[in-house]
Amino acid sequence: MNIPKQRLAVVTGGSAGIGEAICRQLLDAGWAVVSMARRPPAFTHEHLHSIEVDLADRAATAQAAEEVARRFAPDTVIHNAGVILPALLADVKLDDLDMLVDIHLSTAILLAQACVPAMKAAGFGRIVLLSSRGALGLATRTAYAATKAGMLGMARTWALELAPHGITVNVVAPGPVQTDMFHGVIPVGDPKVAQIAASIPVRRLGQPDDVAHAVRFFCAEEAGFVTGQVLYVCGGTSVGSLTL
């Protein structure tokens, strides 16, 4: 096992919300971080790098993944980027499903294919996929839930394949978290925000740092005996009902 003196993670969607919180926490812990997103992060740091890419563009994502692997050889891949595109079954567009397949699944595969060879050579690596409590089922989430659920099976498969090489693969599945994406579905100030918070067993909405803490756990060197797991950071909504 060859753990680098300074850990380096690539974080998709690192420019806002949960992704930004993950970047900040890792940087505060002394890591180097590469953000892959449509726009650069709103803050700077001497160990923060940015690659601007539309992850819905498969060819551009493949090129960016190869660049990340070539320039940085990250020992950790955190696939956080996501889009909801809510719609009832009758209104689901297959083009939207294709888009979410590219963002949620194809991007993860392309990044892993680019970065895993260096992890294998080092005998050490961490992959964390950000799924969603919505993978368990939620009205208007056909395309979103399908692709986020796909992450669970993909991670369990990779965990088995990569464990002999010192590479762990795990999933963090957030519940309702106050981000721009959340408020893109339920506007700030809408009474439904307070209603949702009251319906969560812990009686509050999640914050990006709540999720980032869980991601850091899976990324830790000490977490090498944990792989193929799903951690719901959801305030208890994965064991109860949730209505958005």
C-alpha positions in Angstrom: 0.0 0.0 0.0 1.4 3.4 -1.0 -0.7 6.1 0.6 0.4 9.5 -0.7 1.6 12.1 1.8 -1.0 14.5 0.5 -4.2 12.9 -0.4 -5.9 14.2 -3.6 -9.6 13.9 -4.5 -11.5 14.7 -7.6 -15.0 16.0 -6.7 -17.7 16.3 -9.3 -20.1 19.2 -8.8 -17.6 20.8 -6.5 -18.7 24.4 -7.2 -21.8 24.5 -5.1 -23.9 22.9 -2.4 -22.8 19.5 -1.1 -19.9 19.4 -3.5 -18.6 22.7 -2.3 -18.9 21.5 1.3 -17.0 18.3 0.5 -14.2 20.4 -1.2 -14.0 22.8 1.8 -13.8 20.0 4.4 -11.1 18.1 2.5 -9.1 21.2 1.9 -9.3 22.1 5.6 -8.0 18.6 6.4 -5.0 19.2 4.2 -6.0 17.5 1.0 -5.6 18.7 -2.6 -8.9 18.8 -4.5 -9.9 18.9 -8.1 -13.4 20.2 -8.8 -15.2 19.0 -12.0 -18.2 21.2 -12.7 -19.8 23.5 -15.2 -18.3 26.5 -13.4 -15.4 27.0 -11.0 -15.9 27.1 -7.3 -16.8 30.5 -5.8 -13.7 30.4 -3.5 -10.0 29.9 -4.0 -7.4 27.8 -2.1 -3.8 27.0 -2.9 -4.6 23.3 -3.2 -7.9 23.7 -5.1 -8.0 23.1 -8.8 -10.9 23.3 -11.2 -11.8 21.7 -14.5 -14.9 23.1 -16.1 -17.0 20.5 -17.9 -20.6 19.7 -18.7 -21.0 16.2 -17.3 -24.1 15.7 -19.4 -21.7 15.7 -22.4 -20.3 12.2 -22.5 -17.4 13.0 -24.9 -16.4 16.1 -22.9 -16.6 14.2 -19.6 -14.4 11.4 -21.0 -11.8 14.0 -22.0 -11.9 15.7 -18.6 -11.6 12.4 -16.8 -8.5 11.5 -18.8 -7.1 15.0 -18.0 -7.7 14.6 -14.3 -6.0 11.2 -14.3 -3.1 12.4 -16.3 -2.5 15.7 -14.5 -3.4 14.7 -10.9 -3.6 10.9 -10.5 -6.2 11.2 -7.7 -6.3 8.5 -5.1 -10.0 9.4 -4.3 -13.0 9.9 -6.6 -16.1 11.5 -5.2 -19.0 11.6 -7.7 -21.4 14.2 -6.3 -22.8 16.0 -9.3 -26.5 15.4 -9.8 -29.7 16.8 -11.4 -33.3 16.0 -10.3 -35.6 16.8 -13.3 -38.9 15.9 -11.5 -41.9 14.6 -13.4 -44.9 12.4 -12.8 -44.8 9.1 -14.8 -47.1 10.4 -17.5 -44.7 13.3 -18.1 -41.3 11.6 -18.0 -39.2 12.3 -21.0 -36.8 9.6 -22.1 -34.3 12.4 -23.1 -34.3 13.4 -19.5 -33.6 9.9 -18.5 -30.7 9.7 -20.9 -29.3 12.9 -19.5 -29.4 11.6 -15.9 -27.9 8.3 -17.0 -24.9 10.3 -18.4 -24.6 12.6 -15.3 -25.2 10.0 -12.5 -23.9 6.8 -14.0 -21.7 7.3 -17.1 -19.7 10.0 -15.4 -18.9 7.7 -12.5 -17.8 5.0 -14.9 -15.6 7.2 -17.0 -13.9 8.7 -13.9 -13.4 5.3 -12.4 -12.0 3.9 -15.6 -9.5 6.8 -15.9 -8.4 6.9 -12.2 -8.5 3.3 -11.0 -5.3 2.2 -12.8 -3.2 4.5 -10.7 -5.0 3.4 -7.6 -4.3 -0.2 -8.4 -0.7 0.6 -8.9 -0.5 2.2 -5.5 -2.6 -0.5 -3.8 -4.8 2.2 -2.4 -7.9 4.1 -3.4 -11.3 5.4 -2.4 -14.4 5.9 -4.5 -17.6 7.5 -3.0 -20.8 7.9 -5.0 -23.5 10.3 -3.9 -26.9 8.7 -4.4 -30.1 9.8 -2.7 -32.7 8.7 -0.3 -35.0 9.2 -3.3 -33.5 5.9 -4.7 -35.9 4.2 -2.3 -38.9 5.7 -4.1 -40.4 9.2 -4.2 -43.2 10.7 -6.3 -42.1 12.6 -9.4 -38.6 11.0 -9.3 -38.8 8.2 -12.0 -35.6 9.2 -13.9 -33.8 10.5 -10.8 -34.6 7.5 -8.6 -33.8 5.0 -11.3 -30.3 6.4 -11.9 -29.5 7.1 -8.3 -30.6 3.5 -7.5 -28.3 2.3 -10.2 -25.4 3.7 -8.3 -26.1 1.3 -5.5 -25.7 -1.8 -7.6 -22.7 -0.3 -9.5 -20.9 0.5 -6.2 -21.5 -3.0 -4.8 -20.1 -4.5 -8.0 -17.1 -2.3 -8.0 -16.5 -3.0 -4.3 -16.1 -6.7 -5.1 -13.9 -6.1 -8.1 -11.6 -3.6 -6.5 -11.3 -4.8 -2.9 -8.2 -7.0 -3.6 -6.4 -3.8 -4.8 -6.9 -1.8 -1.7 -9.7 0.3 -3.2 -13.0 0.8 -1.4 -16.2 1.8 -3.0 -19.1 3.2 -1.0 -22.3 5.3 -1.3 -23.6 8.2 0.6 -27.4 8.8 0.1 -28.6 12.2 1.3 -32.1 13.0 2.2 -33.6 16.5 1.9 -30.6 18.9 2.1 -30.9 22.7 1.7 -29.1 23.4 -1.5 -29.8 25.3 -4.7 -31.0 22.0 -6.2 -33.4 21.5 -3.4 -34.8 25.0 -3.7 -35.0 24.6 -7.5 -37.8 22.2 -6.7 -39.2 23.9 -3.6 -38.6 27.7 -3.6 -37.1 29.5 -0.6 -39.9 30.8 1.5 -42.4 28.3 0.3 -44.4 27.0 3.4 -43.7 23.5 2.1 -40.1 23.9 3.3 -41.2 24.1 6.9 -43.6 21.2 6.4 -40.9 19.0 5.0 -38.6 19.8 7.9 -41.4 18.9 10.4 -42.0 15.6 8.7 -38.3 14.5 9.0 -37.7 12.4 12.2 -34.9 14.7 13.4 -37.2 17.7 12.7 -34.9 19.6 10.4 -33.5 19.7 6.9 -30.0 18.5 6.2 -27.1 20.9 5.5 -24.3 20.3 3.0 -21.8 19.8 5.8 -23.9 16.9 7.2 -23.3 15.0 4.0 -19.7 16.1 3.6 -18.9 14.6 7.1 -20.1 11.2 5.9 -18.2 11.4 2.7 -15.0 12.1 4.6 -15.6 9.0 6.7 -15.6 6.8 3.6 -12.5 8.6 2.2 -10.4 8.1 5.4 -7.4 5.8 5.3 -8.8 4.2 8.4 -12.0 3.1 6.6 -10.3 0.4 4.6 -12.4 -2.4 6.0 -15.6 -0.7 4.9 -16.7 -1.3 1.3 -19.9 -1.8 -0.7 -21.9 0.1 1.8 -24.7 2.7 1.6 -24.9 5.3 4.3 -28.2 7.3 4.4 -27.6 10.8 5.7 -31.3 11.6 5.7 -32.5 12.6 9.2 -34.3 9.2 9.5 -36.4 9.5 6.3 -35.0 6.2 5.0 -36.7 4.4 7.8 -39.9 6.4 7.7 -42.1 8.2 5.2 -41.2 11.3 3.2 -43.4 13.6 1.2 -41.9 16.5 -0.8 
